[in-house]
């Protein structure tokens, strides 16, 4: 069935791709996998970030602006699929890798648990708070903070009302998570294009919490990494370290180890794309108010068929209500502690 929800922005050159995404996405990725060296570089819309509040405090927020200077939601207004502009001659660009946008919430080696605030208007990035305290992930020896650039794929949603057919678990009410294994340390709020390589089925306190494994397309190794087997060959131990990290990262907080579906085995690229497609359809229903929102804030400026669509004046007003950028607080010294689990 052809989706009805379209992005209003005239800059979205992938309008036709998004319109036919459920039918064509798997085919495009399969074609690209058959000729991995012919994927083309893309360029995306430029996004700006605006800091509000004081860093390292509960009121700190990072808001997003589009190239027109209007405030947007990184959850709802940044496209799922990266805008495509082929840079290779047409005769050589017969096959193309489909790339997804990724919003970087946590740069590699950092500890602050930053995330898209799904229940706040315009969904800025903020630091998670538990029991009144800012949340930091522990350093699980030998790792320092997060071991990849960590973030979310926009326009996806793990529906808490949907039970996964394989794991029998419901979604965690968040956009789908993605780990960029590229060499570059990204910045907080950066929007990058990634090539999907596989996926891990993590079960977090009984909730389905998929972890997409991907690589920044601008990484020097991107052209050589096209599937999980390539990762195993060129980066031995990296996938195993990823499972170990996700299994243990909550243990220092007194919580049990996380569990996994599929016996903690990564699923391949095609499987990952199917999961992304499914979560995109759940998001579509969310912004069209066809499903229970689970408390999610759906204000956006670009989803034409969404009853939550608003204008730039309204989004400006949302940000004006927040504190201006102030002096930051210091990070607690215990954040640097080693944990041996």
N, C-alpha and C positions, 0 to 999 in steps of 0.2 A: 504494500500500500504506500502511496506517495505521501510523505509527511507534508503537513500544511504549514508548519511553523517555519518562517523564513527570516533571515536577518535583513533588517531594513537598510543598513548602511550601503551606500553606493560603491564603497570601496571593496566590498566582499566579492572578489572575483570567483570564489568557489560556490556561488549560490546554487548552480546546477548540481555540483557534487553533493552538497548538503541535502538537496532535494531528493536525490536518488541514493543517499548514503546506505540505507538498509539493503538495497539490492546490489550495489556496486562495490562496496568497501572491500569485502572479502576477495573479490576478483582482482581488484587493483593491487592488493597486498600480495596475493599469490603470484601475479604477473611480475611484480618487482622482485620477489624472492627468486624467481627463475633466472633473472638477469640482474643480480645484485649490484653490478658496477655501473649500471645506467641510471641510478636514481639521480635526480637533479636537485640543485640547491634552490631553496625558496627564499622569499623575503616576506616578512609579516608587517602588519600595521605597527606603528610605533606607539608604545604605551609609556606614560610617565607615572611616577609614583609621588605621592604627597604625604609627608609625615605629619601626624597630629599627636598631641599629647607629649608625654615625656618618655623617652626610651627606658626600658627596663622597669616600667611601672604598668599597672593594670589598665591605665587609660591610653597607652600608646597604640596608635593605629596607623596603618599604611593604606591610603586610598589610591585608586587608579583613575587615570585620565586617558582618553583616546587621543588620536592625532588632531582632533578638532578642539581639544582642550576641555572637553566635557567629562564630568565625573561618570564613571561606569562601574558596573559590578564585574569583578574578575571571574566570578562564578557563572554569571548568566550572559554577559555581553562580549566576552572574548570567545571567538569561534572554537569549536571542537577541532576542526581540521584547519591546518595552517593554510593561509592564502597562498596560491601557487603562481609563480611567475618563472617560467622556464628560462634558464640562462644558457642552455646548450642549443646549438642549431637544431631546428625542427626535425631534420632528417635523422639526427643522432638521438633525439629524445623520444624514442618510440615507446619506451617503457618508463614508468615513473613510480617511485616509492611514495606511498601516502604518509604524510607526516602529520603529527598531532601537536597542538599547542600544549605547553606545560607552564603553569604558574609556579615559580620557585618560592616555596614557603620557608624552607630551611637550607641555607648554604652548607655544603659539606664541611665537616669538622666543627661545626657550631653546636651548641647545646640547647639553646632556647627553643621550646616547643611552640613555634609560630605556626599559625594556621588561618585559613580563610574563615572569617566569622560568619558562619552560615545563618545565624539567627539575628544578625544586625543588618539594618538597611545598607545597601550597596556592598555588603559582604567584604569589608576591609580585612587585611591581615592583622591579627592581634596575637598576643602570647596567651596560651592556654593557662587557666587559673584553676587550681584544685585546692579546696579547703582554705580559700583566701590567699593562697601563695602562688606566685608565678611558677610555672612548671618548666623544669629543665630535665633533659634526658641524661642519665648517668653515663659516665665513661666506663664501659665494660671492657676490661683489659683483653686484648691490646688496642682497642679502638678508642678514638677521641671523638666524642659526640656522634653525629650522623656520619655514616661512611660513604654517602653519595649526596648529591644535590637532591633534596626531597621536596615534593610538591604535589600538585593536583592537576588533573586534566579538566579544563572547564567544560561546561555543558554536559556533565555526567552527574549521576546521583545514585548512590546505593540505597535503594528504597527499603526502609525498615518494615514495610508491609509485604515485601516480596521475599519468598523463600527460595533460595538457590536450589536447583534440582539436583546438583551433585553433592553439596555439603549439608543440605537441609538446614542452613542457617539464614537468617534474615539480614538485610543490609544494615550498615552502621550509620545511616542518615547523613553521609558526607559525600563530596565528590570523590571519584576514584583516585587513589594515591598512585604516584609514579616516582621511581628512583632513577635518576639520570646517572649512569656510570661513567660519563665522560671525564676527561682529565681536568677540564676547567672548573674552578671553584666559582660558582655563580653568585650573584648578589640577591639579597632579599627583595622579592617582588619582581624579579626579572622574568620576562616571558620569552621562552625559548621554544624552538621546534625540535621535536624528538622523533626518532625512529624506534618503533616498538620491537622488542626482541623476545619477550615472553612474559609470564605472569606467575605470581605465587599466591596461593589461596590461604591467607592467614585468617585464623579464627580468634578474635579478640573478645574475651569474656562472653563467648557464645554468639557474637555478631560476625557476619561476613565482612572481611576487610581486605579486599584484593590489593595486591601490590604489583603494579606494572613495572617491568624492567625495560628500560629504554636508554637510548644514547642521544645526546645533543648532536644534531646533524652537522654542526660546525666543528665537532671534535675531529682531530686528524685521523683517528681510527674508525670513524663512522662508516667510511666506505668499505671497510674490511669486516665489520661486525654486522651480520645480517640475521643471526639466529643465536640460540643459546649455545649451540655447539661451538660456534666461533668464539663466544665469550669463554667457554671452558678451555679452549686451546690457547688463546692469547692472554687470558687472565686467570690462570689456574688458582683455585681457592676462593675466588671472588664470590661466586654464587653460594658456596658453602658458608662463607662469612656472613652473607646477607641473611640466610636462614638462621644462623646462630645469633645474629644481632636482634632480629625480630623475636626470636624465641625468648631471649633473656633480658631485653631492655627495661622491663617493668619489675624485674625481680628485686633490684635495690630499693624499690618503693614498697616492698612487702607483698607484692602481688605474685600469683603463680605464673609459671612460664606460659607463653602463648602456644596455642595449638595450630595445626595446619590441616587443610584438606589434601587429598591425593598423597597422603603419607609424606608430606613436606617436599614433594617433587615439583619442580617448576613445570608449567605447561607451556606449550610452544606459542609462537607468534600468532598463528591463525586462531588459536584458542583465545589468546589475549584480545585480539581484535573483536571477536564475537562478544566477549565480556564488555568491552568498551561500547560496542553497538547497543547492547542491552541496557547499560546504564545511561546511555544517551537517550534512549526511548523513555526510560523512567524520568529523566530530567525534563523531557518534552512534556510529559503528562503533568509534571509538577508545575511548570511555568504556565501551562494552559489551564491550571486549576481543575484538572481531571482526576486528581488523586489527593489523598490527605497529605498536607504539607509537612507534618511532623515538626511544626514550629519553624520551618525554613522561611527566611525572608526572601521574597522573589522580586523585589523592585528591580526594574531594568529599563534600559532606554532603546533596545533594539529588537525585541521579540514581538513582531507585528501582531500575532494572534494571542498575545498574553494579556489578561486583564490587569496584570501588574505593571504594564508599561507606563513609564512616566516621561517627563521632559527634563531638559537640562536645568531649568530653574528649580525644580523640585530636588534634583540631586545636589545642586549647589547648597540648597538650604540644609540638607542632611549633614553635609560636612561642616557648614558654618556653626552648627550646634555643638560641635566637638571642641575640646581645648586646643589652642594653638600649640605649635611645637615648643617644648621647653627643655630645660637641662635634664639630662638623663641621670639615673641612679647607677651606682656601681653594682656589678654582678657579685652575688654571694661567693665567698671563697670556697665553699664546699662543692661548688659546681665543678671544680678542677680535680676533685678526688677520684682516685682509681677504685674500681670495684672488681673484685675477683669472684666470679660466680661459676 
